[in-house]
Amino acid sequence: MSQLENNAFFWQKLDTLYFSSSIVITQPSGSAHPQYGNLIYPVDYGYLTDTLSQDETGISIYKGTLSANQVNTIIIAADILKKDIEVKFLVGCSVAEEEAILRFTNQTDFQKTILLRRGMEVPSWGFSEQ
């Protein structure tokens, strides 16, 4: 077994969340983080309306410069100051933008992230029993 078993059905659920919501951009590309002025957002950042996340503002989203018709990447962030874990969507991001987001989200010693790219496989355990 690999370190990660990807499940295409998981990604379909993320797409449903993405397409059933609107994006609210709270931090445009190039703007400074509201608490840490030295952190500059590499792409637009905001949240999805009508969704719920750990901080109760909606699922966080990084919106890149490419046209987006699905969620292709997520990051998982572990934050020891907040004592939480968050999943954030990356939509319409080029590989270079994904790398910039990883650098941005890993700048402090308090938060570290990993990136997970979409897979199309469906493992045997991924099917619902009928």
Kinemage of the C-alpha trace (Angstrom):
@kinemage 1
@onewidth
@group {chain A} dominant
@subgroup {mainchain}
@vectorlist {calphas} color= white
{ca met a 1} P 0.000 0.000 0.000
{ca ser a 2} L 1.276 3.477 -0.805
{ca gln a 3} L 1.496 6.211 1.809
{ca leu a 4} L -1.748 7.640 0.477
{ca glu a 5} L -4.672 5.902 -1.122
{ca asn a 6} L -6.417 8.437 -3.319
{ca asn a 7} L -10.146 8.153 -3.839
{ca ala a 8} L -11.830 9.766 -6.857
{ca phe a 9} L -15.147 9.818 -4.977
{ca phe a 10} L -13.566 12.026 -2.285
{ca trp a 11} L -12.603 14.570 -4.946
{ca gln a 12} L -16.136 14.475 -6.391
{ca lys a 13} L -17.451 15.507 -2.973
{ca leu a 14} L -15.005 18.421 -2.852
{ca asp a 15} L -16.169 19.494 -6.326
{ca thr a 16} L -19.772 19.437 -5.093
{ca leu a 17} L -18.863 21.711 -2.172
{ca tyr a 18} L -16.991 24.044 -4.538
{ca phe a 19} L -19.731 24.261 -7.179
{ca ser a 20} L -22.572 24.660 -4.684
{ca ser a 21} L -20.931 27.720 -3.091
{ca ser a 22} L -19.685 31.163 -4.028
{ca ile a 23} L -16.165 32.412 -3.409
{ca val a 24} L -15.631 35.444 -1.179
{ca ile a 25} L -12.101 36.860 -1.590
{ca thr a 26} L -10.927 38.386 1.680
{ca gln a 27} L -7.226 38.753 0.829
{ca pro a 28} L -6.365 39.615 -2.784
{ca ser a 29} L -3.107 38.396 -4.281
{ca gly a 30} L -0.228 40.604 -3.098
{ca ser a 31} L -1.978 41.760 0.080
{ca ala a 32} L -0.504 41.354 3.539
{ca his a 33} L -1.858 38.924 6.123
{ca pro a 34} L -4.085 40.848 8.563
{ca gln a 35} L -2.096 39.753 11.656
{ca tyr a 36} L 1.360 39.150 10.196
{ca gly a 37} L 2.240 41.999 7.856
{ca asn a 38} L 5.362 40.306 6.535
{ca leu a 39} L 3.293 37.439 5.043
{ca ile a 40} L 2.111 38.349 1.539
{ca tyr a 41} L -0.609 36.276 -0.156
{ca pro a 42} L 0.726 34.770 -3.404
{ca val a 43} L -2.785 34.317 -4.897
{ca asp a 44} L -6.307 35.397 -3.972
{ca tyr a 45} L -7.506 33.916 -0.665
{ca gly a 46} L -10.955 33.675 0.827
{ca tyr a 47} L -13.683 31.224 1.684
{ca leu a 48} L -16.677 29.397 0.243
{ca thr a 49} L -20.107 30.656 1.272
{ca asp a 50} L -22.638 28.250 2.768
{ca thr a 51} L -19.888 25.948 4.045
{ca leu a 52} L -18.515 25.408 7.505
{ca ser a 53} L -14.904 25.049 8.574
{ca gln a 54} L -13.071 24.780 11.860
{ca asp a 55} L -13.011 28.579 12.274
{ca glu a 56} L -16.714 28.788 11.312
{ca thr a 57} L -16.131 31.196 8.408
{ca gly a 58} L -16.411 28.729 5.548
{ca ile a 59} L -13.969 26.451 3.793
{ca ser a 60} L -10.778 28.369 2.989
{ca ile a 61} L -9.798 28.657 -0.651
{ca tyr a 62} L -6.744 29.826 -2.557
{ca lys a 63} L -7.810 30.981 -6.051
{ca gly a 64} L -5.098 30.946 -8.690
{ca thr a 65} L -4.944 32.582 -12.105
{ca leu a 66} L -6.066 29.562 -14.151
{ca ser a 67} L -9.635 28.755 -15.143
{ca ala a 68} L -11.032 26.204 -12.689
{ca asn a 69} L -13.671 23.554 -13.220
{ca gln a 70} L -12.791 21.346 -10.239
{ca val a 71} L -10.738 21.157 -7.056
{ca asn a 72} L -7.380 19.697 -8.094
{ca thr a 73} L -5.375 20.263 -4.928
{ca ile a 74} L -5.883 20.724 -1.211
{ca ile a 75} L -3.519 21.614 1.559
{ca ile a 76} L -3.801 20.297 5.066
{ca ala a 77} L -2.546 22.743 7.677
{ca ala a 78} L -1.561 21.891 11.253
{ca asp a 79} L -1.462 25.000 13.443
{ca ile a 80} L -0.101 24.676 16.975
{ca leu a 81} L -1.156 28.201 18.014
{ca lys a 82} L -4.799 27.573 17.098
{ca lys a 83} L -4.455 23.907 18.085
{ca asp a 84} L -6.317 22.808 14.979
{ca ile a 85} L -6.066 21.248 11.565
{ca glu a 86} L -7.635 22.838 8.504
{ca val a 87} L -8.200 21.689 4.954
{ca lys a 88} L -7.950 24.437 2.340
{ca phe a 89} L -8.938 24.198 -1.336
{ca leu a 90} L -6.583 25.287 -4.104
{ca val a 91} L -8.565 26.090 -7.237
{ca gly a 92} L -7.197 27.254 -10.573
{ca cys a 93} L -3.617 27.177 -9.324
{ca ser a 94} L -0.633 26.469 -11.544
{ca val a 95} L 2.179 24.290 -10.217
{ca ala a 96} L 4.203 27.468 -9.575
{ca glu a 97} L 1.278 28.986 -7.633
{ca glu a 98} L 0.890 25.759 -5.617
{ca glu a 99} L 4.584 25.937 -4.699
{ca ala a 100} L 4.219 29.614 -3.728
{ca ile a 101} L 1.230 28.732 -1.513
{ca leu a 102} L 3.251 25.967 0.158
{ca arg a 103} L 6.080 28.434 0.850
{ca phe a 104} L 3.546 30.974 2.158
{ca thr a 105} L 1.790 28.490 4.478
{ca asn a 106} L 5.039 27.026 5.826
{ca gln a 107} L 6.787 30.320 6.707
{ca thr a 108} L 6.242 30.131 10.444
{ca asp a 109} L 7.231 27.569 13.018
{ca phe a 110} L 3.621 27.486 14.255
{ca gln a 111} L 1.908 26.218 11.103
{ca lys a 112} L 3.024 23.551 8.659
{ca thr a 113} L 1.165 22.239 5.643
{ca ile a 114} L 1.212 19.399 3.180
{ca leu a 115} L -0.175 19.425 -0.337
{ca leu a 116} L -2.392 16.707 -1.779
{ca arg a 117} L -3.091 16.544 -5.513
{ca arg a 118} L -6.193 15.013 -7.040
{ca gly a 119} L -6.095 11.370 -8.016
{ca met a 120} L -8.467 9.434 -10.220
{ca glu a 121} L -8.077 5.998 -8.641
{ca val a 122} L -10.804 4.319 -6.648
{ca pro a 123} L -9.446 1.752 -4.187
{ca ser a 124} L -11.541 -1.329 -3.472
{ca trp a 125} L -12.631 0.112 -0.103
{ca gly a 126} L -13.852 3.313 -1.833
{ca phe a 127} L -17.119 1.848 -3.060
{ca ser a 128} L -20.234 2.059 -0.911
{ca glu a 129} L -21.928 -1.194 -0.081
{ca gln a 130} L -25.394 -1.331 -1.616
